[in-house]
Amino acid sequence: MKFSKKRASTKQEIPTSSMPDIVFMLLLFFMVTTTLREVDVLVSFKLPEAKAVEKIENKRLVSYLWVGKDSRVQINDNLVRVDEVQSIMYNKRQELPNVIVSLRIDRGIDMGFVTDIQQELRKAYCLRINYSTTVKI
C-alpha cells in the first residue's frame, strides 16, 4: 500500500477585490489636491532679482498682471492696453475686495511704463500691489 503525501493547496493570486476602492481614493485625492494652471502667459518676460523675498500665503486673493519685453500687458488670458487696466482691475476688485495685484514685469521695462500701470491701478482702487521677483543667490 502506497501512501501519498497531500500537499496543502495555496493560492498564488493577489486579492484584487479592494483594488477599485484604492484606485478611486487615489483618484479623488489627486483631484482634490491638484491645482491646474489657470492662465496661459502670452508675453515673454524675465523677472528681476531680489535678496529679500516674501511669499504670499493666500494665493486665492492674487490677480496677476504680466508685462513682457515688448511692453505688452496681459491680465488673465487677454492682452490689453494700459488704458484698459483700470476698468478690468476695478471689476476684479468689485468681485474680490481684498485682491492683491501681483506685477510680473520684465527687468528691462522702462520705469515710466511701470508708473503708468501703477497709476491705472490707483484709479481702480487696487492699492495692494506685489512685485514678483526671483531670489538672488
C-alpha positions as CSV (number, residue, x, y, z in Angstrom):
1,M,0.0,0.0,0.0
2,K,1.5,3.3,-1.1
3,F,1.0,6.4,0.9
4,S,0.8,9.6,-1.0
5,K,1.5,12.9,0.6
6,K,-1.1,15.5,0.4
7,R,0.2,19.0,-0.2
8,A,-1.7,22.0,1.0
9,S,-3.0,23.9,-1.8
10,T,-2.1,27.6,-1.6
11,K,-3.4,30.4,-3.9
12,Q,-0.7,32.3,-5.7
13,E,-3.1,35.1,-6.7
14,I,-3.1,38.6,-5.3
15,P,-6.5,39.6,-3.9
16,T,-8.0,42.3,-6.1
17,S,-11.4,42.8,-4.5
18,S,-10.4,46.1,-2.9
19,M,-8.5,47.4,-5.9
20,P,-11.3,49.6,-7.3
21,D,-11.7,51.3,-3.9
22,I,-8.0,52.1,-3.7
23,V,-7.9,53.4,-7.2
24,F,-11.0,55.6,-6.5
25,M,-9.5,57.0,-3.3
26,L,-6.2,57.9,-5.1
27,L,-8.1,59.5,-8.0
28,L,-10.2,61.5,-5.6
29,F,-7.1,62.6,-3.6
30,F,-5.3,63.8,-6.7
31,M,-8.3,65.6,-8.0
32,V,-8.7,67.5,-4.7
33,T,-5.1,68.4,-4.2
34,T,-4.0,69.3,-7.7
35,T,-4.3,72.9,-8.9
36,L,-4.4,73.4,-12.6
37,R,-2.8,76.4,-14.3
38,E,-5.5,78.9,-14.9
39,V,-3.8,81.3,-17.3
40,D,-1.6,80.8,-20.3
41,V,1.1,83.5,-20.3
42,L,1.3,85.1,-23.7
43,V,4.1,87.6,-23.0
44,S,7.8,86.7,-22.6
45,F,9.4,88.2,-19.5
46,K,12.4,87.7,-17.2
47,L,11.8,88.7,-13.6
48,P,14.3,90.9,-11.7
49,E,16.3,89.5,-8.8
50,A,15.9,90.5,-5.2
51,K,17.8,89.5,-2.0
52,A,14.8,89.5,0.3
53,V,11.6,87.8,-0.9
54,E,8.4,87.4,1.0
55,K,5.9,84.7,-0.1
56,I,2.2,85.4,-0.3
57,E,0.3,82.8,1.7
58,N,-3.3,83.2,0.3
59,K,-2.9,82.8,-3.4
60,R,-6.6,83.0,-4.0
61,L,-6.5,86.7,-3.4
62,V,-3.8,87.3,-6.1
63,S,-4.5,88.6,-9.5
64,Y,-1.6,88.6,-11.9
65,L,-0.6,91.3,-14.4
66,W,2.2,90.5,-16.8
67,V,4.3,93.0,-18.7
68,G,6.6,91.5,-21.4
69,K,9.8,92.5,-23.0
70,D,7.9,94.3,-25.8
71,S,5.7,96.3,-23.3
72,R,2.7,94.1,-23.9
73,V,0.4,93.9,-20.9
74,Q,-1.6,90.7,-20.1
75,I,-4.3,90.3,-17.5
76,N,-5.7,86.8,-17.2
77,D,-5.7,85.3,-20.7
78,N,-6.1,88.6,-22.5
79,L,-3.6,91.1,-23.9
80,V,-4.7,94.6,-23.0
81,R,-3.7,98.2,-23.5
82,V,-2.6,100.2,-20.5
83,D,-5.7,102.3,-20.6
84,E,-7.9,99.2,-20.2
85,V,-6.1,98.1,-16.9
86,Q,-8.3,100.4,-14.8
87,S,-11.7,99.1,-15.9
88,I,-10.6,95.4,-15.8
89,M,-9.0,95.7,-12.3
90,Y,-11.9,97.8,-11.0
91,N,-14.3,95.0,-11.9
92,K,-11.9,92.4,-10.4
93,R,-11.8,94.4,-7.2
94,Q,-15.6,94.5,-7.1
95,E,-15.7,90.7,-7.2
96,L,-12.8,90.3,-4.7
97,P,-12.4,93.4,-2.4
98,N,-9.1,92.2,-0.9
99,V,-7.4,91.5,-4.2
100,I,-3.6,91.7,-4.4
101,V,-2.3,92.7,-7.8
102,S,1.0,90.8,-8.5
103,L,3.0,92.6,-11.1
104,R,5.3,90.3,-13.1
105,I,7.3,92.8,-15.1
106,D,10.3,92.1,-17.3
107,R,13.5,93.5,-15.8
108,G,14.2,95.7,-18.9
109,I,11.0,97.6,-18.9
110,D,11.2,101.4,-18.6
111,M,10.0,102.6,-15.2
112,G,7.8,105.3,-16.8
113,F,5.7,102.4,-18.3
114,V,5.5,100.8,-14.8
115,T,4.4,104.1,-13.3
116,D,1.6,104.3,-15.9
117,I,0.4,100.9,-14.8
118,Q,0.6,101.9,-11.2
119,Q,-1.5,105.0,-11.9
120,E,-4.1,102.9,-13.6
121,L,-4.2,100.5,-10.6
122,R,-4.5,103.5,-8.3
123,K,-7.5,104.8,-10.3
124,A,-9.1,101.3,-9.9
125,Y,-8.5,101.5,-6.1
126,C,-6.3,98.4,-6.3
127,L,-3.8,99.6,-3.7
128,R,-2.4,96.2,-2.6
129,I,0.4,95.7,-5.1
130,N,3.1,93.0,-5.1
131,Y,6.2,93.0,-7.3
132,S,7.2,89.5,-8.3
133,T,10.9,88.7,-8.4
134,T,13.3,85.8,-8.4
135,V,15.6,85.1,-5.5
136,K,19.2,86.4,-5.9
137,I,21.7,83.8,-4.8
